[in-house]
Amino acid sequence: MIAPHISMCMGSLATRQPGCLHTLLNIYQPVRYLHSQDNHNQLLAKPSVYTSTGCCAFSYAAAQTWNAIPLNICNSPSVSSFKRNLKPFCFAAFYFFLNL
């Protein structure tokens, strides 16, 4: 399920709590200035993984799903509005997945 990873990500990025999860999330810092950098200021860096088990790690899975959601949802001003905006996105993604 996508929503628990994303909710924990938003909570950790917004409040820096809990510390154990916040240390696993790294904000993506490009090597040089990009024109699109202003729009993507909250992308998370995906760590390198070498095994299929590594893809299940919170730091990798959270970064992958966080970067997949639209920016207007990521830039929500509070955790409650974030969750309210995330729900239709998750339902639409699940509905699309069922109709493949």
C-alpha positions as CSV (number, residue, x, y, z in Angstrom):
1,M,0.0,0.0,0.0
2,I,1.3,3.4,-1.0
3,A,-0.3,5.7,1.6
4,P,1.5,4.7,4.8
5,H,5.0,5.3,3.3
6,I,3.9,8.7,2.0
7,S,2.2,9.7,5.2
8,M,5.2,8.8,7.3
9,C,7.4,10.7,4.7
10,M,5.3,13.9,5.0
11,G,5.2,13.7,8.7
12,S,8.9,13.2,9.0
13,L,9.7,16.0,6.4
14,A,7.3,18.5,8.0
15,T,8.2,17.9,11.7
16,R,11.6,16.1,11.5
17,Q,10.0,13.5,13.9
18,P,10.6,10.7,14.5
19,G,14.3,11.1,14.2
20,C,14.9,7.5,13.2
21,L,12.8,8.0,10.0
22,H,14.0,11.5,9.3
23,T,17.7,10.3,9.1
24,L,16.7,7.8,6.4
25,L,15.3,10.5,4.1
26,N,17.7,12.6,2.1
27,I,16.6,15.6,0.1
28,Y,17.8,15.4,-3.5
29,Q,20.6,18.0,-4.2
30,P,21.5,18.2,-7.9
31,V,25.2,18.7,-8.7
32,R,24.6,21.8,-10.7
33,Y,21.7,24.3,-10.9
34,L,18.7,23.1,-12.8
35,H,15.9,25.4,-14.1
36,S,13.4,22.8,-12.9
37,Q,15.0,22.9,-9.4
38,D,12.5,25.5,-8.2
39,N,9.6,23.3,-8.9
40,H,11.1,20.1,-7.5
41,N,12.5,21.4,-4.2
42,Q,11.2,18.4,-2.2
43,L,12.4,15.4,-4.2
44,L,14.0,12.7,-2.2
45,A,17.3,11.0,-3.2
46,K,16.9,7.3,-3.8
47,P,19.8,5.3,-2.3
48,S,21.6,2.7,-4.3
49,V,20.3,-0.8,-3.8
50,Y,22.0,-4.0,-5.0
51,T,19.5,-6.6,-3.9
52,S,15.8,-7.2,-4.3
53,T,15.5,-6.9,-0.5
54,G,17.0,-3.5,-0.6
55,C,14.1,-2.3,-2.7
56,C,11.9,-3.0,0.3
57,A,13.8,-0.7,2.6
58,F,12.0,2.3,3.9
59,S,14.6,4.8,2.6
60,Y,14.2,3.4,-1.0
61,A,10.5,2.7,-1.1
62,A,9.6,6.1,0.5
63,A,11.8,8.0,-1.9
64,Q,10.4,6.2,-4.9
65,T,6.7,6.7,-3.9
66,W,7.3,10.3,-2.7
67,N,8.9,11.3,-6.0
68,A,5.9,9.8,-7.9
69,I,3.2,11.9,-6.4
70,P,2.3,15.3,-7.9
71,L,3.9,18.5,-6.6
72,N,0.7,20.1,-5.6
73,I,0.2,17.3,-3.1
74,C,3.8,17.4,-1.9
75,N,3.6,21.1,-1.2
76,S,0.5,20.9,1.0
77,P,0.8,23.3,3.9
78,S,-0.1,20.8,6.7
79,V,-0.2,17.1,7.2
80,S,-4.0,17.0,7.4
81,S,-4.4,18.8,4.0
82,F,-1.7,16.5,2.6
83,K,-3.6,13.4,3.6
84,R,-6.9,14.9,2.3
85,N,-5.2,15.6,-1.1
86,L,-3.4,12.3,-1.2
87,K,-6.6,10.1,-0.9
88,P,-8.1,10.9,-4.3
89,F,-4.6,10.4,-5.9
90,C,-4.3,6.9,-4.3
91,F,-7.8,5.9,-5.3
92,A,-7.2,7.0,-8.9
93,A,-3.9,5.1,-9.0
94,F,-5.5,2.0,-7.6
95,Y,-8.4,2.2,-10.0
96,F,-6.0,2.6,-12.9
97,F,-4.0,-0.4,-11.7
98,L,-7.1,-2.6,-11.6
99,N,-8.1,-1.7,-15.1
100,L,-4.8,-2.6,-16.7
